[in-house]
Amino acid sequence: MDFRELVQERYSVRAFKADPVEQEKLDLVLAAARLAPTAANRQPFRIFVFDTKKHRAELQRLYPRDWFVQAPLVIGIVAVREEAWTRRYDDENYAVVDATIVFDHLILQAADLGLGTCWIAAFDPEIARQLLNLPQTWQPVAFTPLGYPADDWREKKRRDLTELVTFV
Ligand SMILES: Cc1cc2nc3c(=O)[nH]c(=O)nc-3n(C[C@H](O)[C@H](O)[C@H](O)COP(=O)(O)O)c2cc1C
């Protein structure tokens, strides 16, 4: 798939087959995450790969939707604030920005391999912290199921570029 096709074809998948994700595909998805750029190359993130079958009950507490646990894997990303670059002018910490870029790399690579994902941010961070046994400073940013889609691509609804872009 060329890049233009890839960004068109990726969509939020909310129904999954139970088919396993091949180890080689999971390896490629994680390798893409690793190659993502981060501020000052600090790589202030950790990725957690859940075997859904083993953790179904906890994952359902985290995000109570049936489709969230249909895929064989769920992946989560955590931002490690104390490892991140901060901007000296205003002390802005870029851990969450970095983790977001990493997750987007992972998601696009998954789509290129025919795998479905859906960004999930509507989880309770305290439940995520307990589940992953995280220190308070580590911030769970997003989760996604990873598996083969059982739903269909939908037409993308987006604002017009004229509303989103200003040429100055
Ligand atoms: C940061 C972020 C958080 C999101 N959180 C959720 C979520 O908690 N649950 C959900 O069903 N979709 C979630 N989504 C998916 C969006 O609803 C979806 O990306 C958007 O509607 C555009 O649709 P598309 O991904 O199919 O192009 C999230 C997307 C992003 C980027």
Ligand as a Chemical Component Dictionary entry (heavy atoms), coordinates in Angstrom:
data_LIG
# 
_chem_comp.id                   LIG 
_chem_comp.type                 NON-POLYMER 
_chem_comp.pdbx_formal_charge   0 
_chem_comp.three_letter_code    LIG 
# 
loop_
_chem_comp_atom.comp_id 
_chem_comp_atom.atom_id 
_chem_comp_atom.alt_atom_id 
_chem_comp_atom.type_symbol 
_chem_comp_atom.charge 
_chem_comp_atom.model_Cartn_x 
_chem_comp_atom.model_Cartn_y 
_chem_comp_atom.model_Cartn_z 
_chem_comp_atom.pdbx_ordinal 
LIG C1  C1  C 0 -6.657  10.203 20.806 1  
LIG C2  C2  C 0 -7.836  9.384  20.336 2  
LIG C3  C3  C 0 -8.660  8.810  21.273 3  
LIG C4  C4  C 0 -9.735  8.001  20.868 4  
LIG N1  N1  N 0 -10.476 7.333  21.817 5  
LIG C5  C5  C 0 -11.474 6.516  21.416 6  
LIG C6  C6  C 0 -12.202 5.751  22.375 7  
LIG O1  O1  O 0 -11.950 5.805  23.571 8  
LIG N2  N2  N 0 -13.176 4.928  21.924 9  
LIG C7  C7  C 0 -13.480 4.795  20.584 10 
LIG O2  O2  O 0 -14.371 4.008  20.238 11 
LIG N3  N3  N 0 -12.790 5.508  19.651 12 
LIG C8  C8  C 0 -11.799 6.362  20.030 13 
LIG N4  N4  N 0 -11.067 7.047  19.095 14 
LIG C9  C9  C 0 -11.366 6.862  17.657 15 
LIG C10 C10 C 0 -11.983 8.104  17.015 16 
LIG O3  O3  O 0 -13.332 8.192  17.372 17 
LIG C11 C11 C 0 -11.802 7.991  15.485 18 
LIG O4  O4  O 0 -10.423 7.973  15.187 19 
LIG C12 C12 C 0 -12.453 9.143  14.735 20 
LIG O5  O5  O 0 -13.852 9.122  14.904 21 
LIG C13 C13 C 0 -12.143 9.087  13.229 22 
LIG O6  O6  O 0 -12.527 7.852  12.684 23 
LIG P1  P1  P 0 -11.478 6.883  11.955 24 
LIG O7  O7  O 0 -10.418 6.517  12.970 25 
LIG O8  O8  O 0 -12.307 5.669  11.546 26 
LIG O9  O9  O 0 -10.896 7.598  10.781 27 
LIG C14 C14 C 0 -10.021 7.856  19.486 28 
LIG C15 C15 C 0 -9.165  8.458  18.545 29 
LIG C16 C16 C 0 -8.083  9.201  18.971 30 
LIG C17 C17 C 0 -7.162  9.792  17.939 31 
# 
loop_
_chem_comp_bond.comp_id 
_chem_comp_bond.atom_id_1 
_chem_comp_bond.atom_id_2 
_chem_comp_bond.value_order 
_chem_comp_bond.pdbx_ordinal 
LIG C1  C2  SING 1  
LIG C2  C3  SING 2  
LIG C2  C16 DOUB 3  
LIG C3  C4  DOUB 4  
LIG C4  N1  SING 5  
LIG C4  C14 SING 6  
LIG N1  C5  DOUB 7  
LIG C5  C6  SING 8  
LIG C5  C8  SING 9  
LIG C6  O1  DOUB 10 
LIG C6  N2  SING 11 
LIG N2  C7  SING 12 
LIG C7  O2  DOUB 13 
LIG C7  N3  SING 14 
LIG N3  C8  DOUB 15 
LIG C8  N4  SING 16 
LIG N4  C9  SING 17 
LIG N4  C14 SING 18 
LIG C9  C10 SING 19 
LIG C10 O3  SING 20 
LIG C10 C11 SING 21 
LIG C11 O4  SING 22 
LIG C11 C12 SING 23 
LIG C12 O5  SING 24 
LIG C12 C13 SING 25 
LIG C13 O6  SING 26 
LIG O6  P1  SING 27 
LIG P1  O7  DOUB 28 
LIG P1  O8  SING 29 
LIG P1  O9  SING 30 
LIG C14 C15 DOUB 31 
LIG C15 C16 SING 32 
LIG C16 C17 SING 33 
# 
